[in-house]
Amino acid sequence: MRSLSSTSASASVNRDGYEAVIEPLEKELRRIGVRGLTIGGSRKVTEELHLLPADRQIGQSGVGVNPRILLAIGVSGAPQHLNYIGPRATILAFNRDSEAPLMTLKSAPGTATGVSVIGDLFETVPAFGCVSERRVSHG
């Protein structure tokens, strides 16, 4: 298994059109000083939509990740994806489906921690970017 585990932050993307959300978020995170940022995605993003190169695919047929923070944007969290996220990760999961596996992730010893942000990612992700920028600006 290949690994992107040396990164400190990671963002997962899924479904057509998310580049409109991911690219601005990536720019904002870099602007406020997030270091070690790597963008990864699901098989749909890498193989079907070609939004990211194949070496950024997270999951059973891709790479494993173990970032400190993982932003999972529109990713359901199927086992073949979740099983390749390391235990040190705190996952901020943005999804409108409150029942998606990633949205119901419970912390257990030796597993990643999940924080759910339920809503339309085209609204919640930009709001997250704005709040992050304000928190950094105001200490």
C-alpha positions in Angstrom: 0.0 0.0 0.0 1.3 3.4 -0.9 0.9 6.2 1.7 0.4 9.9 1.9 0.9 9.7 5.7 3.6 12.3 6.0 1.1 15.1 5.2 -0.4 17.1 8.1 -3.7 17.9 6.3 -5.7 16.3 3.6 -8.9 16.9 1.8 -11.0 14.4 0.0 -13.3 15.2 -2.9 -16.0 13.3 -4.6 -18.6 14.0 -7.4 -18.8 16.2 -10.3 -18.4 20.0 -9.7 -16.6 19.9 -6.4 -13.6 21.5 -8.0 -15.6 24.7 -7.6 -15.4 24.2 -3.8 -12.1 22.4 -3.4 -9.8 24.8 -5.3 -11.0 27.9 -3.4 -10.7 26.0 -0.1 -7.2 24.8 -0.9 -6.2 28.4 -1.8 -7.7 29.7 1.4 -6.0 27.1 3.6 -2.6 27.8 2.0 -3.2 31.5 2.3 -3.8 31.2 6.1 -0.7 29.1 6.5 -1.8 25.5 6.5 1.4 23.5 5.7 1.7 20.0 4.4 -1.7 20.2 2.6 -2.4 17.3 0.2 -5.6 16.8 -1.8 -6.8 13.3 -2.2 -10.0 11.8 -3.6 -12.2 8.8 -4.2 -11.9 6.4 -7.1 -14.7 8.4 -8.8 -12.7 11.6 -8.6 -9.5 10.0 -9.9 -10.6 7.4 -12.4 -14.0 8.6 -13.6 -13.9 12.4 -13.3 -10.1 12.8 -13.7 -10.1 15.7 -11.3 -7.0 14.4 -9.5 -4.2 12.1 -10.6 -4.5 8.4 -9.8 -1.7 8.6 -7.2 -4.0 10.8 -5.0 -6.8 8.1 -4.8 -7.5 7.2 -1.2 -8.8 3.8 -0.4 -8.5 0.1 -1.2 -7.4 0.6 -4.8 -5.4 3.8 -3.9 -3.3 5.0 -1.1 -3.6 5.1 2.7 -3.5 8.4 4.6 -2.8 9.3 8.2 -3.0 13.1 8.4 -3.7 15.0 11.6 -6.8 16.6 9.9 -8.7 15.2 7.0 -11.5 17.2 5.3 -13.8 14.7 3.7 -16.1 16.7 1.3 -19.0 14.8 -0.1 -17.4 11.4 0.6 -19.8 8.8 2.0 -17.1 6.8 3.8 -17.6 3.3 2.5 -15.4 0.7 4.2 -13.0 0.6 1.3 -12.3 4.3 1.9 -12.5 4.4 5.7 -10.1 1.5 6.2 -7.3 3.5 4.5 -7.5 6.5 6.9 -5.0 6.2 9.8 -5.9 6.4 13.5 -4.3 9.8 14.1 -6.8 11.6 11.8 -9.5 13.9 12.9 -12.0 13.9 10.1 -14.2 16.8 9.3 -16.9 15.3 7.1 -19.0 17.6 5.0 -22.1 15.8 3.6 -25.8 16.3 3.3 -26.5 12.6 4.1 -26.5 12.4 7.9 -26.5 8.6 7.7 -23.4 8.3 5.5 -20.8 6.0 7.2 -18.4 8.9 7.6 -21.0 11.1 9.2 -21.8 8.5 11.9 -18.1 7.6 12.6 -17.7 7.2 16.3 -14.3 7.5 18.1 -12.8 4.3 19.4 -9.3 3.5 20.5 -7.0 3.2 17.5 -9.4 4.8 15.1 -9.9 8.2 13.5 -12.1 10.7 15.1 -15.1 12.1 13.2 -16.8 15.5 13.2 -19.9 15.8 11.0 -20.9 19.0 9.2 -24.3 18.2 7.7 -25.6 20.3 4.8 -25.0 21.3 1.2 -21.3 21.3 0.7 -21.6 24.3 -1.6 -22.7 26.2 1.4 -20.9 24.5 4.4 -17.4 24.3 2.9 -17.2 28.0 1.9 -18.6 28.9 5.4 -15.8 26.7 6.9 -13.2 28.5 4.8 -14.5 31.9 6.0 -14.6 30.9 9.7 -11.1 29.4 9.4 -9.8 32.6 7.9 -11.4 34.7 10.7 -10.0 32.4 13.5 -6.5 32.8 12.1 -6.9 36.6 11.6 -8.3 37.2 15.1 -6.1 34.6 16.9 
